[in-house]
């Protein structure tokens, strides 16, 4: 059984988690082009080595970050996103922007 350490809930069976994609810097949604946004949302670097990824613990809906080696699939570290983020990004709809 493979175990992942959830920063909120402790060690859990890997089946309790959902992979959320590679962590990468988000472009400014107000100024980036459609192509830049599509690249951010749909493409990944597909790196062989240690990458930082989003994961979610399904029963608690808790999102966190994990450093994982893509070759060995070893999870090196899991941590709360608060270690990297100090502010919340608010999105507006096109309708709100037009007003």
mmCIF file as gemmi writes it, N, C-alpha and C atoms, coordinates in Angstrom:
data_model
loop_
_atom_site.group_PDB
_atom_site.id
_atom_site.type_symbol
_atom_site.label_atom_id
_atom_site.label_alt_id
_atom_site.label_comp_id
_atom_site.label_asym_id
_atom_site.label_entity_id
_atom_site.label_seq_id
_atom_site.pdbx_PDB_ins_code
_atom_site.Cartn_x
_atom_site.Cartn_y
_atom_site.Cartn_z
_atom_site.occupancy
_atom_site.B_iso_or_equiv
_atom_site.pdbx_formal_charge
_atom_site.auth_seq_id
_atom_site.auth_asym_id
_atom_site.pdbx_PDB_model_num
ATOM 1 N N . UNK Axp A 1 ? 0.847 -1.177 0 1 0 ? 1 A 1
ATOM 2 C CA . UNK Axp A 1 ? 0 0 0 1 0 ? 1 A 1
ATOM 3 C C . UNK Axp A 1 ? 0.892 1.24 0 1 0 ? 1 A 1
ATOM 4 N N . UNK Axp A 2 ? 0.624 2.166 -0.933 1 0 ? 2 A 1
ATOM 5 C CA . UNK Axp A 2 ? 1.367 3.416 -0.984 1 0 ? 2 A 1
ATOM 6 C C . UNK Axp A 2 ? 0.674 4.431 -0.083 1 0 ? 2 A 1
ATOM 7 N N . UNK Axp A 3 ? 1.477 5.151 0.686 1 0 ? 3 A 1
ATOM 8 C CA . UNK Axp A 3 ? 0.956 6.116 1.648 1 0 ? 3 A 1
ATOM 9 C C . UNK Axp A 3 ? 1.48 7.507 1.304 1 0 ? 3 A 1
ATOM 10 N N . UNK Axp A 4 ? 0.592 8.499 1.383 1 0 ? 4 A 1
ATOM 11 C CA . UNK Axp A 4 ? 0.988 9.895 1.225 1 0 ? 4 A 1
ATOM 12 C C . UNK Axp A 4 ? 0.656 10.617 2.52 1 0 ? 4 A 1
ATOM 13 N N . UNK Axp A 5 ? 1.547 11.498 2.929 1 0 ? 5 A 1
ATOM 14 C CA . UNK Axp A 5 ? 1.312 12.26 4.152 1 0 ? 5 A 1
ATOM 15 C C . UNK Axp A 5 ? 0.562 13.542 3.806 1 0 ? 5 A 1
ATOM 16 N N . UNK Axp A 6 ? -0.681 13.641 4.227 1 0 ? 6 A 1
ATOM 17 C CA . UNK Axp A 6 ? -1.471 14.853 4.042 1 0 ? 6 A 1
ATOM 18 C C . UNK Axp A 6 ? -1.069 15.834 5.145 1 0 ? 6 A 1
ATOM 19 N N . UNK Axp A 7 ? -0.716 17.079 4.809 1 0 ? 7 A 1
ATOM 20 C CA . UNK Axp A 7 ? -0.327 18.031 5.848 1 0 ? 7 A 1
ATOM 21 C C . UNK Axp A 7 ? -1.43 18.317 6.868 1 0 ? 7 A 1
ATOM 22 N N . UNK Axp A 8 ? -2.674 18.125 6.49 1 0 ? 8 A 1
ATOM 23 C CA . UNK Axp A 8 ? -3.793 18.377 7.397 1 0 ? 8 A 1
ATOM 24 C C . UNK Axp A 8 ? -4.229 17.122 8.149 1 0 ? 8 A 1
ATOM 25 N N . UNK Axp A 9 ? -4.255 15.96 7.46 1 0 ? 9 A 1
ATOM 26 C CA . UNK Axp A 9 ? -4.841 14.743 8.017 1 0 ? 9 A 1
ATOM 27 C C . UNK Axp A 9 ? -3.853 13.629 8.337 1 0 ? 9 A 1
ATOM 28 N N . UNK Axp A 10 ? -2.576 13.833 8.053 1 0 ? 10 A 1
ATOM 29 C CA . UNK Axp A 10 ? -1.578 12.814 8.347 1 0 ? 10 A 1
ATOM 30 C C . UNK Axp A 10 ? -1.481 11.758 7.259 1 0 ? 10 A 1
ATOM 31 N N . UNK Axp A 11 ? -0.776 10.661 7.533 1 0 ? 11 A 1
ATOM 32 C CA . UNK Axp A 11 ? -0.57 9.605 6.534 1 0 ? 11 A 1
ATOM 33 C C . UNK Axp A 11 ? -1.888 8.932 6.133 1 0 ? 11 A 1
ATOM 34 N N . UNK Axp A 12 ? -2.084 8.811 4.806 1 0 ? 12 A 1
ATOM 35 C CA . UNK Axp A 12 ? -3.302 8.204 4.272 1 0 ? 12 A 1
ATOM 36 C C . UNK Axp A 12 ? -2.963 7.355 3.053 1 0 ? 12 A 1
ATOM 37 N N . UNK Axp A 13 ? -3.818 6.389 2.747 1 0 ? 13 A 1
ATOM 38 C CA . UNK Axp A 13 ? -3.671 5.57 1.551 1 0 ? 13 A 1
ATOM 39 C C . UNK Axp A 13 ? -3.737 6.475 0.324 1 0 ? 13 A 1
ATOM 40 N N . UNK Axp A 14 ? -2.883 6.236 -0.652 1 0 ? 14 A 1
ATOM 41 C CA . UNK Axp A 14 ? -2.811 7.074 -1.848 1 0 ? 14 A 1
ATOM 42 C C . UNK Axp A 14 ? -4.149 7.128 -2.604 1 0 ? 14 A 1
ATOM 43 N N . UNK Axp A 15 ? -4.997 6.132 -2.413 1 0 ? 15 A 1
ATOM 44 C CA . UNK Axp A 15 ? -6.299 6.118 -3.092 1 0 ? 15 A 1
ATOM 45 C C . UNK Axp A 15 ? -7.215 7.247 -2.606 1 0 ? 15 A 1
ATOM 46 N N . UNK Axp A 16 ? -6.88 7.888 -1.487 1 0 ? 16 A 1
ATOM 47 C CA . UNK Axp A 16 ? -7.681 8.993 -0.959 1 0 ? 16 A 1
ATOM 48 C C . UNK Axp A 16 ? -7.35 10.323 -1.621 1 0 ? 16 A 1
ATOM 49 N N . UNK Axp A 17 ? -6.403 10.343 -2.56 1 0 ? 17 A 1
ATOM 50 C CA . UNK Axp A 17 ? -5.92 11.596 -3.128 1 0 ? 17 A 1
ATOM 51 C C . UNK Axp A 17 ? -6.199 11.692 -4.624 1 0 ? 17 A 1
ATOM 52 N N . UNK Axp A 18 ? -6.324 12.925 -5.101 1 0 ? 18 A 1
ATOM 53 C CA . UNK Axp A 18 ? -6.457 13.211 -6.522 1 0 ? 18 A 1
ATOM 54 C C . UNK Axp A 18 ? -5.328 14.144 -6.932 1 0 ? 18 A 1
ATOM 55 N N . UNK Axp A 19 ? -4.669 13.801 -8.031 1 0 ? 19 A 1
ATOM 56 C CA . UNK Axp A 19 ? -3.597 14.628 -8.588 1 0 ? 19 A 1
ATOM 57 C C . UNK Axp A 19 ? -4.212 15.859 -9.232 1 0 ? 19 A 1
ATOM 58 N N . UNK Axp A 20 ? -3.656 17.028 -8.943 1 0 ? 20 A 1
ATOM 59 C CA . UNK Axp A 20 ? -4.217 18.267 -9.467 1 0 ? 20 A 1
ATOM 60 C C . UNK Axp A 20 ? -3.366 18.972 -10.497 1 0 ? 20 A 1
ATOM 61 N N . UNK Axp A 21 ? -2.224 18.401 -10.836 1 0 ? 21 A 1
ATOM 62 C CA . UNK Axp A 21 ? -1.38 19.016 -11.855 1 0 ? 21 A 1
ATOM 63 C C . UNK Axp A 21 ? -0.127 19.637 -11.285 1 0 ? 21 A 1
ATOM 64 N N . UNK Axp A 22 ? 0.729 19.997 -12.202 1 0 ? 22 A 1
ATOM 65 C CA . UNK Axp A 22 ? 2.013 20.587 -11.866 1 0 ? 22 A 1
ATOM 66 C C . UNK Axp A 22 ? 1.813 22 -11.297 1 0 ? 22 A 1
ATOM 67 N N . UNK Axp A 23 ? 2.575 22.335 -10.275 1 0 ? 23 A 1
ATOM 68 C CA . UNK Axp A 23 ? 2.535 23.699 -9.747 1 0 ? 23 A 1
ATOM 69 C C . UNK Axp A 23 ? 3.418 24.579 -10.623 1 0 ? 23 A 1
ATOM 70 N N . UNK Axp A 24 ? 2.854 25.678 -11.095 1 0 ? 24 A 1
ATOM 71 C CA . UNK Axp A 24 ? 3.643 26.644 -11.854 1 0 ? 24 A 1
ATOM 72 C C . UNK Axp A 24 ? 3.059 28.024 -11.629 1 0 ? 24 A 1
ATOM 73 N N . UNK Axp A 25 ? 3.863 29.032 -11.863 1 0 ? 25 A 1
ATOM 74 C CA . UNK Axp A 25 ? 3.422 30.4 -11.64 1 0 ? 25 A 1
ATOM 75 C C . UNK Axp A 25 ? 2.271 30.742 -12.574 1 0 ? 25 A 1
ATOM 76 N N . UNK Axp A 26 ? 1.223 31.316 -12.017 1 0 ? 26 A 1
ATOM 77 C CA . UNK Axp A 26 ? 0.044 31.686 -12.785 1 0 ? 26 A 1
ATOM 78 C C . UNK Axp A 26 ? 0.269 33.045 -13.438 1 0 ? 26 A 1
ATOM 79 N N . UNK Axp A 27 ? -0.019 33.155 -14.738 1 0 ? 27 A 1
ATOM 80 C CA . UNK Axp A 27 ? 0.067 34.474 -15.37 1 0 ? 27 A 1
ATOM 81 C C . UNK Axp A 27 ? -1.053 35.375 -14.856 1 0 ? 27 A 1
ATOM 82 N N . UNK Axp A 28 ? -0.883 36.663 -14.99 1 0 ? 28 A 1
ATOM 83 C CA . UNK Axp A 28 ? -1.914 37.605 -14.561 1 0 ? 28 A 1
ATOM 84 C C . UNK Axp A 28 ? -3.151 37.418 -15.442 1 0 ? 28 A 1
ATOM 85 N N . UNK Axp A 29 ? -4.274 36.98 -14.879 1 0 ? 29 A 1
ATOM 86 C CA . UNK Axp A 29 ? -5.458 36.715 -15.7 1 0 ? 29 A 1
ATOM 87 C C . UNK Axp A 29 ? -6.026 37.97 -16.36 1 0 ? 29 A 1
ATOM 88 N N . UNK Axp A 30 ? -5.685 39.14 -15.853 1 0 ? 30 A 1
ATOM 89 C CA . UNK Axp A 30 ? -6.198 40.389 -16.428 1 0 ? 30 A 1
ATOM 90 C C . UNK Axp A 30 ? -5.387 40.851 -17.641 1 0 ? 30 A 1
ATOM 91 N N . UNK Axp A 31 ? -4.109 40.436 -17.737 1 0 ? 31 A 1
ATOM 92 C CA . UNK Axp A 31 ? -3.248 40.961 -18.801 1 0 ? 31 A 1
ATOM 93 C C . UNK Axp A 31 ? -2.698 39.905 -19.756 1 0 ? 31 A 1
ATOM 94 N N . UNK Axp A 32 ? -2.803 38.635 -19.422 1 0 ? 32 A 1
ATOM 95 C CA . UNK Axp A 32 ? -2.21 37.609 -20.29 1 0 ? 32 A 1
ATOM 96 C C . UNK Axp A 32 ? -3.083 37.363 -21.518 1 0 ? 32 A 1
ATOM 97 N N . UNK Axp A 33 ? -2.468 36.819 -22.536 1 0 ? 33 A 1
ATOM 98 C CA . UNK Axp A 33 ? -3.199 36.48 -23.755 1 0 ? 33 A 1
ATOM 99 C C . UNK Axp A 33 ? -3.941 35.159 -23.562 1 0 ? 33 A 1
ATOM 100 N N . UNK Axp A 34 ? -4.856 34.866 -24.47 1 0 ? 34 A 1
ATOM 101 C CA . UNK Axp A 34 ? -5.562 33.58 -24.417 1 0 ? 34 A 1
ATOM 102 C C . UNK Axp A 34 ? -4.575 32.427 -24.561 1 0 ? 34 A 1
ATOM 103 N N . UNK Axp A 35 ? -3.566 32.597 -25.408 1 0 ? 35 A 1
ATOM 104 C CA . UNK Axp A 35 ? -2.563 31.545 -25.612 1 0 ? 35 A 1
ATOM 105 C C . UNK Axp A 35 ? -1.749 31.304 -24.346 1 0 ? 35 A 1
ATOM 106 N N . UNK Axp A 36 ? -1.382 32.372 -23.641 1 0 ? 36 A 1
ATOM 107 C CA . UNK Axp A 36 ? -0.635 32.221 -22.379 1 0 ? 36 A 1
ATOM 108 C C . UNK Axp A 36 ? -1.487 31.517 -21.326 1 0 ? 36 A 1
ATOM 109 N N . UNK Axp A 37 ? -2.767 31.876 -21.252 1 0 ? 37 A 1
ATOM 110 C CA . UNK Axp A 37 ? -3.651 31.242 -20.269 1 0 ? 37 A 1
ATOM 111 C C . UNK Axp A 37 ? -3.858 29.764 -20.607 1 0 ? 37 A 1
ATOM 112 N N . UNK Axp A 38 ? -4.068 29.46 -21.894 1 0 ? 38 A 1
ATOM 113 C CA . UNK Axp A 38 ? -4.241 28.065 -22.312 1 0 ? 38 A 1
ATOM 114 C C . UNK Axp A 38 ? -2.989 27.254 -22.012 1 0 ? 38 A 1
ATOM 115 N N . UNK Axp A 39 ? -1.815 27.835 -22.225 1 0 ? 39 A 1
ATOM 116 C CA . UNK Axp A 39 ? -0.569 27.142 -21.916 1 0 ? 39 A 1
ATOM 117 C C . UNK Axp A 39 ? -0.487 26.834 -20.42 1 0 ? 39 A 1
ATOM 118 N N . UNK Axp A 40 ? -0.866 27.795 -19.597 1 0 ? 40 A 1
ATOM 119 C CA . UNK Axp A 40 ? -0.845 27.606 -18.143 1 0 ? 40 A 1
ATOM 120 C C . UNK Axp A 40 ? -1.81 26.501 -17.711 1 0 ? 40 A 1
ATOM 121 N N . UNK Axp A 41 ? -3.011 26.502 -18.269 1 0 ? 41 A 1
ATOM 122 C CA . UNK Axp A 41 ? -4.049 25.552 -17.849 1 0 ? 41 A 1
ATOM 123 C C . UNK Axp A 41 ? -3.819 24.144 -18.39 1 0 ? 41 A 1
ATOM 124 N N . UNK Axp A 42 ? -3.41 24.019 -19.655 1 0 ? 42 A 1
ATOM 125 C CA . UNK Axp A 42 ? -3.417 22.718 -20.316 1 0 ? 42 A 1
ATOM 126 C C . UNK Axp A 42 ? -2.065 22.043 -20.506 1 0 ? 42 A 1
ATOM 127 N N . UNK Axp A 43 ? -0.967 22.773 -20.422 1 0 ? 43 A 1
ATOM 128 C CA . UNK Axp A 43 ? 0.34 22.179 -20.721 1 0 ? 43 A 1
ATOM 129 C C . UNK Axp A 43 ? 1.186 22.011 -19.467 1 0 ? 43 A 1
ATOM 130 N N . UNK Axp A 44 ? 2.029 20.991 -19.48 1 0 ? 44 A 1
ATOM 131 C CA . UNK Axp A 44 ? 2.967 20.776 -18.377 1 0 ? 44 A 1
ATOM 132 C C . UNK Axp A 44 ? 4.362 20.584 -18.961 1 0 ? 44 A 1
ATOM 133 N N . UNK Axp A 45 ? 5.359 20.743 -18.104 1 0 ? 45 A 1
ATOM 134 C CA . UNK Axp A 45 ? 6.745 20.622 -18.558 1 0 ? 45 A 1
ATOM 135 C C . UNK Axp A 45 ? 7.166 19.175 -18.749 1 0 ? 45 A 1
ATOM 136 N N . UNK Axp A 46 ? 6.488 18.223 -18.095 1 0 ? 46 A 1
ATOM 137 C CA . UNK Axp A 46 ? 6.812 16.798 -18.188 1 0 ? 46 A 1
ATOM 138 C C . UNK Axp A 46 ? 8.282 16.544 -17.838 1 0 ? 46 A 1
ATOM 139 N N . UNK Axp A 47 ? 8.701 17.074 -16.714 1 0 ? 47 A 1
ATOM 140 C CA . UNK Axp A 47 ? 10.079 16.995 -16.254 1 0 ? 47 A 1
ATOM 141 C C . UNK Axp A 47 ? 10.384 15.646 -15.626 1 0 ? 47 A 1
ATOM 142 N N . UNK Axp A 48 ? 11.564 15.104 -15.925 1 0 ? 48 A 1
ATOM 143 C CA . UNK Axp A 48 ? 12.043 13.917 -15.223 1 0 ? 48 A 1
ATOM 144 C C . UNK Axp A 48 ? 12.888 14.421 -14.068 1 0 ? 48 A 1
ATOM 145 N N . UNK Axp A 49 ? 12.429 14.169 -12.876 1 0 ? 49 A 1
ATOM 146 C CA . UNK Axp A 49 ? 13.119 14.657 -11.689 1 0 ? 49 A 1
ATOM 147 C C . UNK Axp A 49 ? 12.108 15.129 -10.667 1 0 ? 49 A 1
ATOM 148 N N . UNK Axp A 50 ? 12.554 15.974 -9.76 1 0 ? 50 A 1
ATOM 149 C CA . UNK Axp A 50 ? 11.692 16.457 -8.686 1 0 ? 50 A 1
ATOM 150 C C . UNK Axp A 50 ? 10.82 17.6 -9.203 1 0 ? 50 A 1
ATOM 151 N N . UNK Axp A 51 ? 9.524 17.458 -9.024 1 0 ? 51 A 1
ATOM 152 C CA . UNK Axp A 51 ? 8.563 18.487 -9.409 1 0 ? 51 A 1
ATOM 153 C C . UNK Axp A 51 ? 7.647 18.79 -8.228 1 0 ? 51 A 1
ATOM 154 N N . UNK Axp A 52 ? 7.079 19.974 -8.257 1 0 ? 52 A 1
ATOM 155 C CA . UNK Axp A 52 ? 6.101 20.374 -7.252 1 0 ? 52 A 1
ATOM 156 C C . UNK Axp A 52 ? 4.728 20.248 -7.893 1 0 ? 52 A 1
ATOM 157 N N . UNK Axp A 53 ? 3.798 19.6 -7.189 1 0 ? 53 A 1
ATOM 158 C CA . UNK Axp A 53 ? 2.481 19.292 -7.753 1 0 ? 53 A 1
ATOM 159 C C . UNK Axp A 53 ? 1.365 19.611 -6.764 1 0 ? 53 A 1
ATOM 160 N N . UNK Axp A 54 ? 0.199 19.918 -7.311 1 0 ? 54 A 1
ATOM 161 C CA . UNK Axp A 54 ? -1.009 20.064 -6.516 1 0 ? 54 A 1
ATOM 162 C C . UNK Axp A 54 ? -1.629 18.687 -6.284 1 0 ? 54 A 1
ATOM 163 N N . UNK Axp A 55 ? -2.083 18.43 -5.057 1 0 ? 55 A 1
ATOM 164 C CA . UNK Axp A 55 ? -2.815 17.216 -4.711 1 0 ? 55 A 1
ATOM 165 C C . UNK Axp A 55 ? -3.979 17.599 -3.813 1 0 ? 55 A 1
ATOM 166 N N . UNK Axp A 56 ? -5.036 16.796 -3.866 1 0 ? 56 A 1
ATOM 167 C CA . UNK Axp A 56 ? -6.179 17.027 -2.997 1 0 ? 56 A 1
ATOM 168 C C . UNK Axp A 56 ? -6.499 15.76 -2.209 1 0 ? 56 A 1
ATOM 169 N N . UNK Axp A 57 ? -6.716 15.935 -0.901 1 0 ? 57 A 1
ATOM 170 C CA . UNK Axp A 57 ? -7.206 14.83 -0.079 1 0 ? 57 A 1
ATOM 171 C C . UNK Axp A 57 ? -8.724 14.816 -0.25 1 0 ? 57 A 1
ATOM 172 N N . UNK Axp A 58 ? -9.243 13.792 -0.929 1 0 ? 58 A 1
ATOM 173 C CA . UNK Axp A 58 ? -10.655 13.752 -1.313 1 0 ? 58 A 1
ATOM 174 C C . UNK Axp A 58 ? -11.642 13.839 -0.15 1 0 ? 58 A 1
ATOM 175 N N . UNK Axp A 59 ? -11.484 13.058 0.927 1 0 ? 59 A 1
ATOM 176 C CA . UNK Axp A 59 ? -12.49 13.116 2.001 1 0 ? 59 A 1
ATOM 177 C C . UNK Axp A 59 ? -12.614 14.492 2.661 1 0 ? 59 A 1
ATOM 178 N N . UNK Axp A 60 ? -11.511 15.262 2.705 1 0 ? 60 A 1
ATOM 179 C CA . UNK Axp A 60 ? -11.573 16.57 3.361 1 0 ? 60 A 1
ATOM 180 C C . UNK Axp A 60 ? -11.568 17.735 2.369 1 0 ? 60 A 1
ATOM 181 N N . UNK Axp A 61 ? -11.402 17.441 1.069 1 0 ? 61 A 1
ATOM 182 C CA . UNK Axp A 61 ? -11.303 18.473 0.02 1 0 ? 61 A 1
ATOM 183 C C . UNK Axp A 61 ? -10.172 19.459 0.3 1 0 ? 61 A 1
ATOM 184 N N . UNK Axp A 62 ? -9.112 18.972 0.902 1 0 ? 62 A 1
ATOM 185 C CA . UNK Axp A 62 ? -7.968 19.815 1.264 1 0 ? 62 A 1
ATOM 186 C C . UNK Axp A 62 ? -6.91 19.771 0.161 1 0 ? 62 A 1
ATOM 187 N N . UNK Axp A 63 ? -6.597 20.922 -0.418 1 0 ? 63 A 1
ATOM 188 C CA . UNK Axp A 63 ? -5.57 21.022 -1.448 1 0 ? 63 A 1
ATOM 189 C C . UNK Axp A 63 ? -4.234 21.356 -0.809 1 0 ? 63 A 1
ATOM 190 N N . UNK Axp A 64 ? -3.181 20.705 -1.272 1 0 ? 64 A 1
ATOM 191 C CA . UNK Axp A 64 ? -1.837 20.961 -0.756 1 0 ? 64 A 1
ATOM 192 C C . UNK Axp A 64 ? -0.82 20.712 -1.859 1 0 ? 64 A 1
ATOM 193 N N . UNK Axp A 65 ? 0.43 20.968 -1.559 1 0 ? 65 A 1
ATOM 194 C CA . UNK Axp A 65 ? 1.509 20.777 -2.527 1 0 ? 65 A 1
ATOM 195 C C . UNK Axp A 65 ? 2.394 19.618 -2.102 1 0 ? 65 A 1
ATOM 196 N N . UNK Axp A 66 ? 2.925 18.916 -3.092 1 0 ? 66 A 1
ATOM 197 C CA . UNK Axp A 66 ? 3.835 17.801 -2.833 1 0 ? 66 A 1
ATOM 198 C C . UNK Axp A 66 ? 5.016 17.897 -3.782 1 0 ? 66 A 1
ATOM 199 N N . UNK Axp A 67 ? 6.19 17.591 -3.267 1 0 ? 67 A 1
ATOM 200 C CA . UNK Axp A 67 ? 7.368 17.442 -4.113 1 0 ? 67 A 1
ATOM 201 C C . UNK Axp A 67 ? 7.539 15.959 -4.358 1 0 ? 67 A 1
ATOM 202 N N . UNK Axp A 68 ? 7.568 15.581 -5.646 1 0 ? 68 A 1
ATOM 203 C CA . UNK Axp A 68 ? 7.614 14.172 -6.023 1 0 ? 68 A 1
ATOM 204 C C . UNK Axp A 68 ? 8.632 13.979 -7.128 1 0 ? 68 A 1
ATOM 205 N N . UNK Axp A 69 ? 9.388 12.875 -7.052 1 0 ? 69 A 1
ATOM 206 C CA . UNK Axp A 69 ? 10.326 12.536 -8.121 1 0 ? 69 A 1
ATOM 207 C C . UNK Axp A 69 ? 9.545 11.754 -9.172 1 0 ? 69 A 1
ATOM 208 N N . UNK Axp A 70 ? 9.496 12.277 -10.399 1 0 ? 70 A 1
ATOM 209 C CA . UNK Axp A 70 ? 8.671 11.661 -11.436 1 0 ? 70 A 1
ATOM 210 C C . UNK Axp A 70 ? 9.242 10.343 -11.947 1 0 ? 70 A 1
ATOM 211 N N . UNK Axp A 71 ? 10.532 10.117 -11.764 1 0 ? 71 A 1
ATOM 212 C CA . UNK Axp A 71 ? 11.129 8.862 -12.217 1 0 ? 71 A 1
ATOM 213 C C . UNK Axp A 71 ? 10.867 7.721 -11.256 1 0 ? 71 A 1
ATOM 214 N N . UNK Axp A 72 ? 11.061 7.961 -9.975 1 0 ? 72 A 1
ATOM 215 C CA . UNK Axp A 72 ? 10.886 6.913 -8.961 1 0 ? 72 A 1
ATOM 216 C C . UNK Axp A 72 ? 9.489 6.937 -8.344 1 0 ? 72 A 1
ATOM 217 N N . UNK Axp A 73 ? 8.719 8.002 -8.568 1 0 ? 73 A 1
ATOM 218 C CA . UNK Axp A 73 ? 7.399 8.225 -7.984 1 0 ? 73 A 1
ATOM 219 C C . UNK Axp A 73 ? 7.469 8.372 -6.464 1 0 ? 73 A 1
ATOM 220 N N . UNK Axp A 74 ? 8.643 8.691 -5.943 1 0 ? 74 A 1
ATOM 221 C CA . UNK Axp A 74 ? 8.811 8.892 -4.502 1 0 ? 74 A 1
ATOM 222 C C . UNK Axp A 74 ? 8.308 10.277 -4.111 1 0 ? 74 A 1
ATOM 223 N N . UNK Axp A 75 ? 7.481 10.336 -3.079 1 0 ? 75 A 1
ATOM 224 C CA . UNK Axp A 75 ? 6.984 11.6 -2.56 1 0 ? 75 A 1
ATOM 225 C C . UNK Axp A 75 ? 7.993 12.065 -1.515 1 0 ? 75 A 1
ATOM 226 N N . UNK Axp A 76 ? 8.649 13.183 -1.805 1 0 ? 76 A 1
ATOM 227 C CA . UNK Axp A 76 ? 9.718 13.665 -0.942 1 0 ? 76 A 1
ATOM 228 C C . UNK Axp A 76 ? 9.212 14.54 0.19 1 0 ? 76 A 1
ATOM 229 N N . UNK Axp A 77 ? 8.167 15.31 -0.099 1 0 ? 77 A 1
ATOM 230 C CA . UNK Axp A 77 ? 7.669 16.251 0.908 1 0 ? 77 A 1
ATOM 231 C C . UNK Axp A 77 ? 6.273 16.698 0.524 1 0 ? 77 A 1
ATOM 232 N N . UNK Axp A 78 ? 5.421 16.9 1.517 1 0 ? 78 A 1
ATOM 233 C CA . UNK Axp A 78 ? 4.117 17.502 1.312 1 0 ? 78 A 1
ATOM 234 C C . UNK Axp A 78 ? 4.029 18.714 2.23 1 0 ? 78 A 1
ATOM 235 N N . UNK Axp A 79 ? 3.338 19.761 1.77 1 0 ? 79 A 1
ATOM 236 C CA . UNK Axp A 79 ? 3.267 20.962 2.596 1 0 ? 79 A 1
ATOM 237 C C . UNK Axp A 79 ? 2.056 21.809 2.25 1 0 ? 79 A 1
ATOM 238 N N . UNK Axp A 80 ? 1.659 22.64 3.192 1 0 ? 80 A 1
ATOM 239 C CA . UNK Axp A 80 ? 0.519 23.529 3.042 1 0 ? 80 A 1
ATOM 240 C C . UNK Axp A 80 ? 0.871 24.65 2.062 1 0 ? 80 A 1
ATOM 241 N N . UNK Axp A 81 ? -0.041 25.017 1.166 1 0 ? 81 A 1
ATOM 242 C CA . UNK Axp A 81 ? 0.226 26.097 0.214 1 0 ? 81 A 1
ATOM 243 C C . UNK Axp A 81 ? 0.541 27.435 0.874 1 0 ? 81 A 1
ATOM 244 N N . UNK Axp A 82 ? 0.165 27.616 2.131 1 0 ? 82 A 1
ATOM 245 C CA . UNK Axp A 82 ? 0.458 28.868 2.836 1 0 ? 82 A 1
ATOM 246 C C . UNK Axp A 82 ? 1.953 29.139 2.914 1 0 ? 82 A 1
ATOM 247 N N . UNK Axp A 83 ? 2.769 28.091 2.727 1 0 ? 83 A 1
ATOM 248 C CA . UNK Axp A 83 ? 4.22 28.299 2.712 1 0 ? 83 A 1
ATOM 249 C C . UNK Axp A 83 ? 4.645 29.127 1.505 1 0 ? 83 A 1
ATOM 250 N N . UNK Axp A 84 ? 3.858 29.106 0.422 1 0 ? 84 A 1
ATOM 251 C CA . UNK Axp A 84 ? 4.202 29.842 -0.797 1 0 ? 84 A 1
ATOM 252 C C . UNK Axp A 84 ? 3.309 31.046 -1.065 1 0 ? 84 A 1
ATOM 253 N N . UNK Axp A 85 ? 2.078 31.009 -0.58 1 0 ? 85 A 1
ATOM 254 C CA . UNK Axp A 85 ? 1.11 32.057 -0.897 1 0 ? 85 A 1
ATOM 255 C C . UNK Axp A 85 ? 0.778 32.885 0.332 1 0 ? 85 A 1
ATOM 256 N N . UNK Axp A 86 ? 0.773 34.21 0.145 1 0 ? 86 A 1
ATOM 257 C CA . UNK Axp A 86 ? 0.412 35.102 1.245 1 0 ? 86 A 1
ATOM 258 C C . UNK Axp A 86 ? -0.922 35.798 1 1 0 ? 86 A 1
ATOM 259 N N . UNK Axp A 87 ? -1.381 35.804 -0.267 1 0 ? 87 A 1
ATOM 260 C CA . UNK Axp A 87 ? -2.659 36.439 -0.593 1 0 ? 87 A 1
ATOM 261 C C . UNK Axp A 87 ? -3.479 35.527 -1.484 1 0 ? 87 A 1
ATOM 262 N N . UNK Axp A 88 ? -4.761 35.738 -1.458 1 0 ? 88 A 1
ATOM 263 C CA . UNK Axp A 88 ? -5.694 34.965 -2.286 1 0 ? 88 A 1
ATOM 264 C C . UNK Axp A 88 ? -5.934 35.715 -3.597 1 0 ? 88 A 1
ATOM 265 N N . UNK Axp A 89 ? -5.963 35.006 -4.703 1 0 ? 89 A 1
ATOM 266 C CA . UNK Axp A 89 ? -6.236 35.609 -6.005 1 0 ? 89 A 1
ATOM 267 C C . UNK Axp A 89 ? -7.739 35.579 -6.238 1 0 ? 89 A 1
ATOM 268 N N . UNK Axp A 90 ? -8.308 36.735 -6.488 1 0 ? 90 A 1
ATOM 269 C CA . UNK Axp A 90 ? -9.736 36.843 -6.773 1 0 ? 90 A 1
ATOM 270 C C . UNK Axp A 90 ? -9.923 36.97 -8.274 1 0 ? 90 A 1
ATOM 271 N N . UNK Axp A 91 ? -10.858 36.227 -8.822 1 0 ? 91 A 1
ATOM 272 C CA . UNK Axp A 91 ? -11.174 36.284 -10.24 1 0 ? 91 A 1
ATOM 273 C C . UNK Axp A 91 ? -12.491 37.01 -10.431 1 0 ? 91 A 1
ATOM 274 N N . UNK Axp A 92 ? -12.585 37.73 -11.537 1 0 ? 92 A 1
ATOM 275 C CA . UNK Axp A 92 ? -13.841 38.389 -11.886 1 0 ? 92 A 1
ATOM 276 C C . UNK Axp A 92 ? -14.333 37.811 -13.202 1 0 ? 92 A 1
ATOM 277 N N . UNK Axp A 93 ? -15.624 37.83 -13.385 1 0 ? 93 A 1
ATOM 278 C CA . UNK Axp A 93 ? -16.204 37.362 -14.642 1 0 ? 93 A 1
ATOM 279 C C . UNK Axp A 93 ? -16.134 38.479 -15.67 1 0 ? 93 A 1
ATOM 280 N N . UNK Axp A 94 ? -16.308 38.134 -16.925 1 0 ? 94 A 1
ATOM 281 C CA . UNK Axp A 94 ? -16.312 39.129 -17.993 1 0 ? 94 A 1
ATOM 282 C C . UNK Axp A 94 ? -17.407 40.166 -17.75 1 0 ? 94 A 1
ATOM 283 N N . UNK Axp A 95 ? -18.533 39.731 -17.225 1 0 ? 95 A 1
ATOM 284 C CA . UNK Axp A 95 ? -19.645 40.636 -16.946 1 0 ? 95 A 1
ATOM 285 C C . UNK Axp A 95 ? -19.257 41.651 -15.881 1 0 ? 95 A 1
ATOM 286 N N . UNK Axp A 96 ? -18.569 41.201 -14.825 1 0 ? 96 A 1
ATOM 287 C CA . UNK Axp A 96 ? -18.136 42.106 -13.757 1 0 ? 96 A 1
ATOM 288 C C . UNK Axp A 96 ? -17.098 43.095 -14.274 1 0 ? 96 A 1
ATOM 289 N N . UNK Axp A 97 ? -16.226 42.654 -15.153 1 0 ? 97 A 1
ATOM 290 C CA . UNK Axp A 97 ? -15.18 43.507 -15.706 1 0 ? 97 A 1
ATOM 291 C C . UNK Axp A 97 ? -15.775 44.606 -16.575 1 0 ? 97 A 1
ATOM 292 N N . UNK Axp A 98 ? -16.857 44.306 -17.319 1 0 ? 98 A 1
ATOM 293 C CA . UNK Axp A 98 ? -17.473 45.264 -18.23 1 0 ? 98 A 1
ATOM 294 C C . UNK Axp A 98 ? -18.214 46.378 -17.494 1 0 ? 98 A 1
ATOM 295 N N . UNK Axp A 99 ? -18.577 46.178 -16.266 1 0 ? 99 A 1
ATOM 296 C CA . UNK Axp A 99 ? -19.365 47.178 -15.52 1 0 ? 99 A 1
ATOM 297 C C . UNK Axp A 99 ? -18.526 48.312 -15.014 1 0 ? 99 A 1
